[in-house]
Amino acid sequence: MRLLIVGPQGAGKGTQATLLAGNLGIPHVSTGDLFRDNVSRGTELGKRVQQYLDAGDLVPDEVTSDMVAARIAEADAEGGFLLDGFPRSLSQSEWLSQLFAERGIELDAVILLTAPDDVVVGRMLARGRADDTDAAIRRRLDIYHTETTPLIDYYGDKIVTVDGVGQVEDVQQRILSALSADSPS
Ligand code: AMP
């Protein structure tokens, strides 16, 4: 299966994506994790993107797109993947649609994990990641509302909406049920 997961940071997206990828036997491709891994290893890419991560700003499209194209071309992603954190804007969605068309692959569904702003801000402050300063959290939430929510219209009937509030296992079950209801076979 080729899936995207979209939702505000702090909605439990990373946790749910890791579980879901394990349950479906597909790699979890998180652009945030890939960037942070490059920053911590001190790679050229890491040096280029660190300032954006620290500010909670989006990394420029061409840097992000090249990284995604390379990652989903790896052998383990041939049969499917779960993209987490990408696309985050309409321009990234359009680019991804073109990449899928060029590679002759289809997107199965887009999981939209929802949670109210006050819940996500509380969760982000609690997890204490290095880039989880007050200002960066607010900035990412702003960007989510302005840049990422238009994706809901863009993906139309591919969207599978799941309530992200609740116990981790319950939310995971909701995602699995919603996906199987979406593609009965
Ligand atoms: P995340 O772990 O998804 O919260 O991502 C952490 C940071 O990585 C973001 O605040 C951005 O700086 C950067 N990032 C992750 N995904 C993208 C993307 N699709 N486009 C641009 N920047 C991204």
Residues whose N, C-alpha, C, O or C-beta is under 5 A from the ligand:
A	BS01	AMP	Q9 T31 G32 D33 F35 Y52 L53 G56 D57 L58 V59 T64 G85 F86 P87 R88
